[in-house]
Amino acid sequence: MVPGVAGFWGSYFGYVGYGDIQQALITAKEEGLEQLILDWDSPGGSARQVEETSDLIKQIASEIGGITSFTSGTAASAALWLATSADHFYTTKMVDVGSVGAVMVVVEYTKMMAEDGVTPHVIKSTPLKAVGSPYEKLSEEGRKELQRGIDEAHKFFVEALAVNINSPIDYVEEKIANGKTWSGEDAHRLGLTNGLQSFDDVFLALSRKTSDNANKTTFSKGTNEMKKLSKQAQDLLATGELTEAQVVDQLGDAAYESDAEGAGNNVAGGAGGDTPEAGGEGGTDVGGGSSNLNAEGGATDTTSEAEGVALTLLSEQLKEANDKITELSVALADEKTAHAAVATELSAAQGDAQGDKSIIKSMSRIVAVATQVACVKTGSAIPEMESLLAMEPQVLVAQCEAAQKGVEKAFPGGRVTKETGGTDPDLEGLQAPAEALDALYQDAAQV
C-alpha cells in the first residue's frame, strides 16, 4: 500500500493507494450501504497516510451499520493496523497476521561508483540533510537519526494497535510488537482477531444481521443457522462496553436463545406443580399452559398478518415498477420514432445539399466560360479553366463581373466599332465568334 491514489498502473503492478481505500469507503457510505467487508491481502505498506485511513474506517463504521475486516491470506504491518480498525476482524486458519513494527532499507552506491570511476559530491547545508542518500557513506549520526524515526513509527503503531484491539500498550509491546506473523488461531489467541470464520460465513452473517437487525438476531458462529440472542447477551450488548462478537465469544452457546429454552418457558408458565393431577392444581396449571400456547398461536397469527401486509406492500411496489417499465418502454418507442424522422429529414437535407453542390458546380463552369469569353472580347490574358473553378463561387462571380465591365468599357453599345464609327476591319474576324460565345453565355445563364 502506497500514499495517495495508485490508479490503474498501481493496481496493474499489485499496488493500492490509501487514497483508493479512502475513496471506496466514502463511495460506500454515499451509496447507503449498511455493512461493509474489507477483504485484506497485503504485507503492509507506507507509514504515511495509514493513520488517516484508519481514522476514516472508524468514522465510516460509526456512521453506517458497521465495518468488518476479513483475510484468508495476509494482513501484516500497515494492513493489520487498518484491519483492526474495523468493528470486527475475522480470518481463516492458514493466514499470516502480524508483522508489527517499522522498517527502513538504506542503499549505498559509493563503492560501486568508485569502481566505475565515478565520484559524487553531495553539497548540503547541514549534516543530517538528505540522510540516507545512496551517494555518500552513512554516518553514525545519520544512522542514529534514521533509527530514531523508525522507533517513533514503531511507537505510533503499537499505540494505535492497542486501541484497536482494546489491549494495554505493555501487552502489545511485549507479546505482539516483535515483527512475527501468526496463523489464524494464534492471532485470535493473542487478541488480534475476533475469531475464525470463512468469508461466506461472515458475508451471510452480515446479510442476515442487516435485514433482521430490529429483531436482535445474529448469525450463529460455526453454523448456518440464524439464532436470536439470549436475554443475557442482549443485556451485555446494551451496556455498550462489548461488541456483539465479544459477547458471543464470552458467553459461547449461552449467547443464543435455544429452541429448548423457548419451549421450557412455555411449560414453566403452565406447570405450577410437580405432577399435574386430574381435577387438581395440575389441571388448572395445564389450563394455564394451554393459555400460553394459545397466546403463542396468537403471536403466530400476528406474524402471519405482518407477513401478509409485507407481501401486499411488495406487490404494490412490483406493480409500480412494472408501470414504470411500461412508461419507459413507450417513451423509448417515441424516441425511436422521432429519431427515425430526424434521420429521414437529415437524409433529405443531405440530398438537397448534394443537389445544390451539383448546381453550384455547373453554374461555376458557366461563369468561368463567361469570364474567358469576356477576356477574349477585351483581348486580355485568358485564365485557365482549372484556376477559375478552384476559386470560391463568390470570388469567381466577382472575377466575371470585372471582366464584363471591361467589355462594356471597351465596347460601348455592345458592338466592336471604331471611335469614328463603323466596323474595324482588323476585328471583323473576331466579331462572329465573340457574338456566338456571348449568345452561348446568355443561353447558359438562362438555364
C-alpha positions as CSV (number, residue, x, y, z in Angstrom):
1,M,0.0,0.0,0.0
2,V,1.3,3.4,-1.0
3,P,0.3,7.0,-0.2
4,G,-2.2,8.8,-2.5
5,V,-4.0,7.1,-5.3
6,A,-2.3,4.2,-7.1
7,G,-4.7,4.3,-10.1
8,F,-4.7,1.8,-13.0
9,W,-1.0,1.2,-13.2
10,G,-0.7,0.8,-9.4
11,S,-3.4,-1.9,-9.5
12,Y,-1.7,-3.5,-12.5
13,F,1.5,-3.9,-10.6
14,G,-0.2,-5.0,-7.4
15,Y,-0.2,-1.7,-5.5
16,V,-3.2,0.0,-3.9
17,G,-3.2,3.6,-2.6
18,Y,-4.5,4.7,0.7
19,G,-6.4,7.3,-1.3
20,D,-8.1,4.4,-3.2
21,I,-9.2,2.8,0.0
22,Q,-10.5,6.2,1.4
23,Q,-12.5,6.9,-1.8
24,A,-14.0,3.4,-1.7
25,L,-15.2,3.9,1.9
26,I,-16.7,7.3,1.0
27,T,-18.5,5.9,-2.0
28,A,-19.9,3.0,0.0
29,K,-21.3,5.5,2.5
30,E,-22.8,7.7,-0.2
31,E,-24.4,4.6,-1.8
32,G,-26.2,4.0,1.5
33,L,-24.7,0.6,2.4
34,E,-25.4,-0.6,5.9
35,Q,-22.5,-3.1,6.3
36,L,-19.0,-3.3,4.7
37,I,-16.5,-6.1,4.5
38,L,-12.9,-5.1,3.9
39,D,-11.1,-8.2,2.5
40,W,-7.4,-7.7,3.1
41,D,-4.4,-9.5,1.4
42,S,-1.4,-7.2,1.9
43,P,2.0,-7.5,3.5
44,G,1.7,-3.8,4.6
45,G,3.0,-0.5,3.1
46,S,4.0,3.0,3.8
47,A,3.6,4.6,7.2
48,R,2.4,7.8,5.6
49,Q,-1.4,8.1,5.5
50,V,-2.1,4.8,7.3
51,E,-3.3,6.7,10.4
52,E,-5.7,8.9,8.4
53,T,-7.1,5.9,6.6
54,S,-7.6,4.1,9.9
55,D,-9.4,7.1,11.3
56,L,-11.7,7.1,8.3
57,I,-12.5,3.5,8.7
58,K,-13.7,4.1,12.2
59,Q,-15.6,7.2,11.2
60,I,-17.5,5.4,8.4
61,A,-18.2,2.4,10.7
62,S,-19.8,4.7,13.2
63,E,-22.0,6.4,10.5
64,I,-23.3,3.2,8.9
65,G,-24.2,-0.2,10.3
66,G,-20.6,-1.3,10.8
67,I,-17.4,-2.5,9.1
68,T,-15.9,-6.0,9.3
69,S,-12.4,-6.9,8.2
70,F,-11.5,-10.3,6.8
71,T,-8.5,-12.1,5.4
72,S,-7.8,-15.5,4.0
73,G,-4.2,-14.5,3.0
74,T,-2.0,-11.8,4.6
75,A,-2.8,-8.9,6.9
76,A,0.5,-7.7,8.1
77,S,2.1,-4.5,9.3
78,A,0.1,-1.5,7.9
79,A,-2.6,-3.9,6.6
80,L,-3.0,-5.2,10.2
81,W,-3.3,-1.6,11.5
82,L,-6.2,-1.0,9.1
83,A,-7.8,-4.4,9.5
84,T,-8.1,-4.0,13.3
85,S,-9.6,-0.5,12.8
86,A,-12.9,-2.2,11.8
87,D,-15.5,-3.3,14.3
88,H,-14.6,-6.9,13.8
89,F,-11.8,-8.8,12.2
90,Y,-12.1,-12.5,11.2
91,T,-9.6,-14.8,9.4
92,T,-9.3,-18.4,8.2
93,K,-6.7,-20.7,9.7
94,M,-4.0,-20.6,7.1
95,V,-3.1,-16.9,7.2
96,D,-0.2,-14.6,8.0
97,V,-1.3,-11.9,10.6
98,G,1.1,-9.7,12.5
99,S,4.5,-8.2,11.5
100,V,4.0,-5.3,13.9
101,G,6.9,-2.8,13.6
102,A,8.6,-0.4,11.3
103,V,11.4,-1.0,8.8
104,M,13.6,1.1,6.5
105,V,16.2,0.0,3.9
106,V,19.1,2.3,3.1
107,V,21.1,1.5,0.0
108,E,24.7,2.9,-0.6
109,Y,26.3,3.1,-4.0
110,T,29.7,4.7,-3.1
111,K,31.8,1.5,-3.6
112,M,30.1,0.6,-6.8
113,M,30.6,4.1,-8.2
114,A,34.2,4.2,-7.1
115,E,34.9,1.0,-9.1
116,D,33.3,2.7,-12.1
117,G,35.4,5.8,-11.6
118,V,32.5,7.9,-10.5
119,T,33.0,10.3,-7.6
120,P,29.7,12.1,-6.4
121,H,29.9,15.3,-4.4
122,V,27.0,15.8,-2.1
123,I,26.6,19.5,-1.1
124,K,24.2,20.2,1.8
125,S,23.6,22.9,4.4
126,T,23.5,20.5,7.4
127,P,25.0,17.0,8.1
128,L,21.5,15.4,8.5
129,K,20.0,16.9,5.3
130,A,19.1,14.0,2.9
131,V,20.3,11.5,5.4
132,G,20.4,8.0,3.9
133,S,21.4,9.3,0.4
134,P,22.9,6.4,-1.6
135,Y,25.6,8.7,-3.0
136,E,27.5,9.1,0.3
137,K,28.5,6.9,3.2
138,L,26.0,6.7,6.1
139,S,27.5,8.4,9.1
140,E,26.9,7.1,12.6
141,E,25.0,10.3,13.4
142,G,22.8,9.7,10.3
143,R,22.2,6.1,11.3
144,K,21.0,7.2,14.8
145,E,18.7,9.8,13.3
146,L,17.1,7.2,11.0
147,Q,16.8,4.8,13.9
148,R,15.0,7.5,15.9
149,G,12.4,7.9,13.1
150,I,11.9,4.1,12.9
151,D,11.5,3.9,16.7
152,E,8.9,6.7,16.7
153,A,6.9,5.0,13.9
154,H,7.0,1.7,15.9
155,K,5.7,3.6,19.0
156,F,2.8,5.1,17.0
157,F,1.9,1.6,15.5
158,V,1.9,0.0,19.0
159,E,-0.3,2.7,20.5
160,A,-2.8,2.5,17.6
161,L,-3.0,-1.3,17.7
162,A,-3.5,-1.3,21.5
163,V,-6.6,1.0,21.0
164,N,-7.9,-1.1,18.1
165,I,-7.8,-4.5,19.9
166,N,-8.7,-2.9,23.3
167,S,-5.5,-4.2,25.0
168,P,-2.8,-2.5,27.2
169,I,0.2,-1.0,25.4
170,D,2.6,-3.0,27.5
171,Y,0.8,-6.2,26.4
172,V,1.0,-5.3,22.8
173,E,4.7,-4.3,23.1
174,E,5.6,-7.5,24.9
175,K,3.5,-10.1,23.1
176,I,2.7,-8.8,19.7
177,A,5.1,-6.0,18.5
178,N,8.0,-8.3,17.7
179,G,7.8,-8.5,13.9
180,K,6.4,-12.0,14.0
181,T,3.4,-13.3,12.0
182,W,0.9,-15.8,13.2
183,S,-1.7,-18.2,11.9
184,G,-5.4,-17.5,12.4
185,E,-5.7,-19.5,15.6
186,D,-2.6,-17.9,17.2
187,A,-3.7,-14.4,16.1
188,H,-7.1,-15.0,17.7
189,R,-5.4,-16.3,20.9
190,L,-3.3,-13.1,21.1
191,G,-6.5,-10.9,20.7
192,L,-5.7,-9.6,17.2
193,T,-8.9,-11.0,15.7
194,N,-12.4,-11.9,16.8
195,G,-12.2,-15.5,15.6
196,L,-12.1,-17.9,12.7
197,Q,-14.7,-17.6,10.0
198,S,-14.9,-18.2,6.3
199,F,-15.7,-15.3,4.0
200,D,-19.1,-16.9,3.2
201,D,-20.0,-17.1,6.9
202,V,-19.0,-13.5,7.5
203,F,-20.9,-12.4,4.5
204,L,-24.1,-14.3,5.3
205,A,-23.9,-13.2,9.0
206,L,-23.8,-9.5,8.0
207,S,-26.5,-10.0,5.4
208,R,-28.9,-11.6,7.9
209,K,-27.9,-9.1,10.6
210,T,-28.7,-6.2,8.3
211,S,-32.1,-7.5,7.3
212,D,-33.1,-8.7,10.8
213,N,-31.3,-6.1,13.0
214,A,-34.6,-4.9,14.6
215,N,-35.3,-8.5,15.8
216,K,-31.9,-8.8,17.6
217,T,-31.0,-11.8,15.6
218,T,-27.5,-12.9,14.6
219,F,-25.7,-15.5,12.6
220,S,-24.6,-18.3,15.0
221,K,-20.9,-18.8,14.9
222,G,-19.8,-22.0,13.2
223,T,-23.3,-22.9,11.9
224,N,-25.6,-22.0,9.1
225,E,-28.4,-21.2,11.4
226,M,-29.9,-17.8,12.3
227,K,-30.5,-17.5,16.0
228,K,-31.9,-14.9,18.4
229,L,-29.6,-13.5,21.0
230,S,-30.4,-14.6,24.6
231,K,-31.5,-12.0,27.1
232,Q,-28.2,-12.2,28.9
233,A,-26.4,-11.5,25.6
234,Q,-28.7,-8.6,24.8
235,D,-28.1,-7.1,28.3
236,L,-24.4,-7.2,27.8
237,L,-24.6,-5.7,24.4
238,A,-26.8,-2.9,25.7
239,T,-24.1,-1.7,28.1
240,G,-22.1,-0.6,25.1
241,E,-18.8,-1.9,26.6
242,L,-18.6,-5.0,24.4
243,T,-19.2,-5.7,20.7
244,E,-21.5,-8.4,19.6
245,A,-18.6,-10.6,18.6
246,Q,-17.1,-10.2,22.1
247,V,-20.3,-11.0,23.7
248,V,-20.7,-14.2,21.7
249,D,-17.1,-15.2,22.4
250,Q,-17.6,-14.6,26.1
251,L,-20.9,-16.4,26.5
252,G,-20.4,-19.1,23.9
253,D,-23.6,-21.2,23.3
254,A,-25.3,-19.2,26.1
255,A,-25.3,-16.2,23.8
256,Y,-28.1,-17.7,21.7
257,E,-31.7,-18.5,22.7
258,S,-32.2,-22.2,22.1
259,D,-35.4,-23.9,21.0
260,A,-35.4,-25.9,24.2
261,E,-35.3,-22.6,26.2
262,G,-38.3,-21.2,24.5
263,A,-40.2,-24.5,25.0
264,G,-39.2,-24.6,28.6
265,N,-40.6,-21.1,29.2
266,N,-44.0,-22.2,27.9
267,V,-44.0,-25.4,30.0
268,A,-42.9,-23.4,33.1
269,G,-45.7,-21.0,32.5
270,G,-48.2,-23.8,32.8
271,A,-46.7,-26.2,35.3
272,G,-47.5,-24.7,38.7
273,G,-46.8,-28.1,40.4
274,D,-44.7,-31.2,40.3
275,T,-47.1,-33.7,38.8
276,P,-50.4,-32.5,37.5
277,E,-53.5,-34.4,38.7
278,A,-56.9,-34.5,37.1
279,G,-59.3,-32.1,38.7
280,G,-56.4,-30.7,40.9
281,E,-54.0,-27.8,40.7
282,G,-52.2,-29.6,38.0
283,G,-55.3,-29.5,35.8
284,T,-55.6,-25.8,36.4
285,D,-51.9,-25.3,35.6
286,V,-52.2,-27.3,32.4
287,G,-55.1,-25.0,31.6
288,G,-52.7,-22.1,32.2
289,G,-50.2,-23.8,29.9
290,S,-52.9,-24.2,27.3
291,S,-53.5,-20.5,27.7
292,N,-49.8,-19.8,27.0
293,L,-50.0,-22.0,23.9
294,N,-53.0,-20.0,22.7
295,A,-51.0,-16.8,23.2
296,E,-48.2,-18.3,21.2
297,G,-50.7,-19.2,18.5
298,G,-51.9,-15.6,18.6
299,A,-48.4,-14.4,18.0
300,T,-48.2,-16.8,15.1
301,D,-51.4,-15.2,13.7
302,T,-49.9,-11.8,14.2
303,T,-46.7,-12.8,12.4
304,S,-48.8,-14.2,9.5
305,E,-50.8,-11.0,9.4
306,A,-47.5,-9.0,9.3
307,E,-46.2,-11.2,6.5
308,G,-49.4,-10.6,4.6
309,V,-49.0,-6.8,4.9
310,A,-45.4,-7.1,3.8
311,L,-46.5,-9.2,0.8
312,T,-49.1,-6.7,-0.1
313,L,-46.6,-3.9,0.1
314,L,-44.2,-5.8,-2.1
315,S,-46.9,-6.5,-4.6
316,E,-47.7,-2.8,-4.8
317,Q,-44.1,-1.9,-5.3
318,L,-43.8,-4.5,-8.0
319,K,-46.8,-3.1,-9.8
320,E,-45.3,0.4,-9.6
321,A,-42.1,-0.9,-11.0
322,N,-43.9,-2.6,-13.9
323,D,-45.9,0.6,-14.6
324,K,-42.6,2.5,-14.7
325,I,-41.1,-0.1,-17.1
326,T,-44.2,0.3,-19.4
327,E,-43.9,4.1,-19.3
328,L,-40.2,3.9,-20.1
329,S,-40.9,1.5,-23.0
330,V,-43.5,3.8,-24.5
331,A,-41.1,6.7,-24.2
332,L,-38.3,4.7,-25.8
333,A,-40.6,3.8,-28.7
334,D,-41.5,7.5,-29.1
335,E,-37.8,8.4,-29.1
336,K,-37.1,5.8,-31.8
337,T,-39.9,7.2,-34.0
338,A,-38.6,10.7,-33.5
339,H,-35.1,9.5,-34.2
340,A,-36.2,7.9,-37.5
341,A,-38.0,11.1,-38.5
342,V,-34.9,13.2,-37.9
343,A,-32.8,10.7,-39.8
344,T,-35.2,10.9,-42.8
345,E,-35.1,14.7,-42.7
346,L,-31.3,14.6,-42.4
347,S,-31.0,12.3,-45.4
348,A,-33.3,14.6,-47.4
349,A,-31.3,17.6,-46.4
350,Q,-28.1,15.9,-47.4
351,G,-29.7,15.0,-50.8
352,D,-30.7,18.7,-51.2
353,A,-27.2,19.8,-50.3
354,Q,-25.7,17.4,-52.7
355,G,-28.0,18.7,-55.4
356,D,-27.1,22.3,-54.5
357,K,-23.4,21.4,-54.8
358,S,-24.1,20.0,-58.3
359,I,-25.9,23.1,-59.4
360,I,-23.2,25.4,-58.0
361,K,-20.6,23.3,-59.8
362,S,-22.4,23.6,-63.1
363,M,-23.0,27.3,-62.7
364,S,-19.4,27.9,-61.7
365,R,-18.3,26.3,-65.0
366,I,-20.8,28.6,-66.9
367,V,-19.5,31.7,-65.1
368,A,-15.9,30.5,-65.8
369,V,-16.7,30.2,-69.5
370,A,-18.3,33.7,-69.4
371,T,-15.2,35.1,-67.8
372,Q,-13.0,33.6,-70.5
373,V,-15.4,35.0,-73.2
374,A,-15.1,38.4,-71.7
375,C,-11.3,38.2,-71.7
376,V,-11.4,37.1,-75.4
377,K,-13.5,40.2,-76.2
378,T,-11.2,42.6,-74.5
379,G,-8.0,40.9,-75.6
380,S,-7.0,40.2,-72.0
381,A,-5.0,37.2,-70.9
382,I,-7.4,34.2,-70.7
383,P,-7.2,32.5,-67.3
384,E,-7.1,28.7,-67.2
385,M,-10.4,26.9,-66.5
386,E,-8.9,24.9,-63.6
387,S,-7.8,28.1,-61.8
388,L,-11.2,29.6,-62.3
389,L,-13.0,26.6,-61.0
390,A,-10.7,26.4,-58.0
391,M,-12.0,29.8,-56.8
392,E,-14.8,30.2,-54.3
393,P,-18.1,30.8,-56.1
394,Q,-18.3,34.4,-54.8
395,V,-14.8,35.2,-55.9
396,L,-15.4,33.7,-59.4
397,V,-18.6,35.8,-59.8
398,A,-16.7,38.9,-58.9
399,Q,-14.0,38.0,-61.4
400,C,-16.6,37.5,-64.1
401,E,-18.3,40.8,-63.3
402,A,-15.0,42.6,-63.5
403,A,-14.3,41.1,-66.9
404,Q,-17.8,42.0,-68.1
405,K,-17.3,45.6,-67.0
406,G,-14.1,45.6,-69.1
407,V,-16.0,44.5,-72.1
408,E,-18.7,47.2,-71.6
409,K,-15.9,49.9,-71.2
410,A,-14.0,48.7,-74.3
411,F,-17.1,48.3,-76.5
412,P,-19.9,50.7,-75.6
413,G,-23.2,49.7,-77.0
414,G,-22.2,46.0,-77.2
415,R,-20.5,46.1,-80.6
416,V,-16.9,46.3,-81.8
417,T,-16.6,49.7,-83.6
418,K,-14.0,52.3,-84.3
419,E,-14.1,55.5,-82.3
420,T,-15.2,57.3,-85.5
421,G,-17.9,54.8,-86.2
422,G,-18.2,51.8,-88.5
423,T,-16.6,48.4,-88.1
424,D,-12.9,47.9,-87.6
425,P,-11.6,45.7,-90.4
426,D,-8.9,44.3,-88.2
427,L,-11.5,42.9,-85.8
428,E,-14.1,41.6,-88.3
429,G,-12.7,38.1,-87.9
430,L,-13.4,38.1,-84.1
431,Q,-16.8,39.6,-84.2
432,A,-18.7,36.5,-85.2
433,P,-17.0,34.1,-82.6
434,A,-17.4,36.7,-79.9
435,E,-21.1,37.1,-80.6
436,A,-21.5,33.3,-80.7
437,L,-19.8,32.9,-77.4
438,D,-21.9,35.7,-75.9
439,A,-25.1,34.0,-77.1
440,L,-23.8,30.8,-75.6
441,Y,-23.2,32.5,-72.2
442,Q,-26.7,34.1,-72.4
443,D,-28.3,30.7,-73.0
444,A,-26.4,29.0,-70.3
445,A,-27.2,31.8,-67.8
446,Q,-30.9,31.4,-68.6
447,V,-30.7,27.7,-67.9
